[in-house]
Amino acid sequence: MINSSDLKALEDSLLNKSGNVALHTRFRALFTLKSLKNEDAVRIIASGLQDSSALLKHELAYCLGQMKLESALPALEKTLRDKSEDPMVRHEAAEAMGAISTTSSVPLLKEFLTDPERSVRETCEIAIAKIEWDNSEEGRKHWRSLKKEDTAQLYTSIDPAPATSGLLSNTKPNDISPSRIAELQSKLLNTKLPLFERYRAMFALRNIGTPAAVDALASGFTDSSALFKHEIAFIFGQLLSPHSIPALLEVLRNGEESEMVRHEAAEALGGIATPEVLPHLREWMNKEDAPRIVRESCQIAIDVWEYENSDEFQYANGLGAATPIAVVA
């Protein structure tokens, strides 16, 4: 339980009530609120969707989806409908609706299957397919099995798509043969397949998690879909494999790449937290001509890097002391 004064402190930090709360400190407050998984946290997080930072708003939407509380749906629906909002934020709102996975969300998601923004319409396509899968015989059986299993899951996130059938459990799978990885890579790269099926192959490769699986995932960075590529970078942030560093650095440095892909690459590098990534994160955080989302993502990534290289017990310590990070104004 958390007392009212601590809840107020988290709210003030996340919403920057004082006007001088560093972005990385606000992120820590956000993830502390996310861990509460209650209605107060939903209310506070949803109220932050008026912020000027697209990066923060996209993370707010993500956390609302991961909390899986239906009370978040009105704020998410409003965000998806707002065509003046950054596409990265609208995409995350649609994905969060898929994570909450109520069939009542499907009609609205279908409305945006023809949205002008590719990342939005693709996310809606995947979210609809996920909700349908969750309510299928396979999906219901999978969720029932998770409730019964005592085995700890490697990844606690609610993913936008389940792994390919036979690799659903995100414990380490038995079949990590080269032929199995090649088969999944083929599905991953096959643009004739529905995005949902390609995502299933993506998460199956994540569950395998070997260097060969990382290489297979990295081959997807040649795709034309920013949404698809950003999900690969997100997965690399879950895998935390140093083997993915060269591919992630290439994405971060590529000024022609979508901001949403570069943002996920930066944050993945912060999570991997090896010494060689820090100079790159500092460089891009302080590049005045870099997009705001990239600069802010590097700031968050440096905070995560410092956490991973500290003796702090947990990252979601929004009531603790903030670590100062020198940022060029």
Secondary structure, 3 states (H helix, E strand, C coil): CCCHHHHHHHHHHHCCCCCCCCHHHHHHHHHHHHHHCCHHHHHHHHHHHHCCCHHHHHHHHHHHHHHCCHHHHHHHHHHHHCCCCCHHHHHHHHHHHHHHCCHHHHHHHHHCCCCCCHHHHHHHHHHHHHHHHHCCHHHHHHHHHHHHCCCCCCCCCCCCCCCCCCCCCCCCCCCCCHHHHHHHHHHHHCCCCCHHHHHHHHHHHHHHCCHHHHHHHHHHHHCCCHHHHHHHHHHHHHHCCHHHHHHHHHHHHCCCCCHHHHHHHHHHHHHHCCHHHHHHHHHHHCCCCCCHHHHHHHHHHHHHHHHHCCCCCCCCCCCCCCCCCCCCC
